[in-house]
């Protein structure tokens, strides 16, 4: 029996958003990992079917945009609907770009938490 390990997932910052484009405008990244992404769906396109194949254009901050194929693995409605997509046949170089981005965001988050803890200690 194999255990599927969840990939680390991070949210983009407002200062450095991730652009994800399908065949129409209005999609926005909610979060991303090396294996997939959460994508907010514009109201006129809500209700996509599960397992549907989709083609994406992903633009990470400070990287060249690249194309990716994915399939819809879940839909969630939290005020706005968003799709969970799983990348399909993502070239290793693109997976590595996403992994570098995720690691950078995780490092930023860890540093911010550490600074917060130090600030709280000094205030006590």
C-alpha positions as CSV (number, residue, x, y, z in Angstrom):
1,X,0.0,0.0,0.0
2,X,1.4,3.4,-0.9
3,X,0.7,6.5,1.1
4,X,0.2,9.7,-0.8
5,X,2.1,12.6,0.8
6,X,0.5,16.0,0.6
7,X,2.8,18.6,-1.0
8,X,3.4,21.9,0.9
9,X,0.9,24.5,-0.3
10,X,1.4,28.3,0.0
11,X,-0.6,31.3,-0.8
12,X,0.8,34.1,-3.0
13,X,1.2,37.5,-1.6
14,X,-0.7,40.6,-2.7
15,X,2.7,42.2,-3.6
16,X,3.7,39.2,-5.8
17,X,0.5,37.4,-7.1
18,X,0.5,34.3,-9.2
19,X,-1.4,34.7,-12.4
20,X,-3.2,31.6,-13.7
21,X,-5.0,31.9,-17.0
22,X,-7.4,29.5,-18.7
23,X,-9.1,30.3,-22.0
24,X,-10.8,33.2,-20.3
25,X,-9.9,35.9,-17.8
26,X,-11.1,36.0,-14.2
27,X,-9.3,33.0,-12.7
28,X,-7.0,33.8,-9.7
29,X,-4.7,31.6,-7.7
30,X,-5.8,30.8,-4.2
31,X,-2.8,28.7,-3.4
32,X,-0.2,26.5,-5.2
33,X,2.0,23.4,-4.5
34,X,4.3,21.3,-6.7
35,X,1.4,19.0,-7.4
36,X,-1.5,21.3,-8.0
37,X,-3.3,24.6,-7.3
38,X,-6.5,26.1,-5.9
39,X,-8.1,28.5,-8.4
40,X,-10.9,30.9,-7.8
41,X,-13.5,30.7,-10.5
42,X,-15.3,33.7,-12.0
43,X,-19.1,33.5,-11.4
44,X,-19.9,32.9,-15.1
45,X,-17.8,29.7,-15.2
46,X,-18.9,28.1,-11.9
47,X,-20.0,24.5,-12.0
48,X,-17.1,22.9,-14.0
49,X,-17.2,19.1,-13.8
50,X,-14.8,17.0,-11.9
51,X,-12.0,15.2,-13.7
52,X,-12.3,17.7,-16.6
53,X,-8.9,18.3,-18.3
54,X,-7.8,22.0,-18.4
55,X,-4.9,23.9,-19.9
56,X,-3.3,26.6,-17.8
57,X,-0.8,29.4,-18.2
58,X,1.1,30.0,-14.9
59,X,3.1,33.1,-14.2
60,X,5.1,32.9,-11.0
61,X,6.7,36.1,-9.7
62,X,10.0,36.7,-11.3
63,X,9.7,33.7,-13.6
64,X,8.8,33.2,-17.3
65,X,5.2,32.1,-17.7
66,X,4.7,28.4,-18.7
67,X,1.9,26.2,-19.8
68,X,0.6,23.3,-17.8
69,X,-2.1,20.6,-18.2
70,X,-4.2,19.8,-15.2
71,X,-7.5,18.1,-14.2
72,X,-10.1,19.3,-11.8
73,X,-10.0,17.2,-8.6
74,X,-12.5,19.1,-6.4
75,X,-14.7,22.2,-6.2
76,X,-15.3,24.2,-3.1
77,X,-17.7,27.1,-2.4
78,X,-16.3,29.5,0.2
79,X,-18.1,32.7,-0.8
80,X,-16.4,32.3,-4.2
81,X,-16.1,29.0,-5.9
82,X,-12.6,27.7,-6.4
83,X,-11.3,24.6,-8.2
84,X,-8.6,22.3,-6.9
85,X,-6.6,21.1,-9.8
86,X,-3.9,18.5,-10.1
87,X,-1.1,19.0,-12.6
88,X,-0.8,16.3,-15.2
89,X,2.6,15.6,-17.0
90,X,4.2,18.8,-15.6
91,X,7.8,18.9,-16.9
92,X,10.4,18.6,-14.2
93,X,11.7,22.1,-14.9
94,X,8.3,23.6,-14.3
95,X,7.7,21.5,-11.1
96,X,11.1,22.7,-9.9
97,X,10.1,26.4,-10.5
98,X,7.0,25.9,-8.4
99,X,8.9,24.0,-5.7
100,X,11.4,26.9,-5.5
101,X,8.5,29.4,-5.2
102,X,6.8,27.3,-2.5
103,X,10.1,26.9,-0.5
104,X,10.7,30.7,-0.7
105,X,7.2,31.5,0.6
106,X,7.6,28.9,3.4
107,X,10.9,30.5,4.4
108,X,9.3,34.0,4.4
109,X,6.5,32.7,6.6
110,X,8.9,31.1,9.0
111,X,11.0,34.2,9.3
112,X,7.9,36.4,9.9
113,X,6.7,34.0,12.6
114,X,10.1,34.1,14.2
115,X,10.2,37.9,14.2
116,X,6.7,38.0,15.7
117,X,7.8,35.7,18.5
118,X,10.9,37.8,19.3
119,X,8.8,40.9,19.3
120,X,6.2,39.4,21.7
121,X,9.0,38.3,24.1
122,X,10.5,41.8,24.1
123,X,7.1,43.3,24.8
124,X,6.6,41.0,27.8
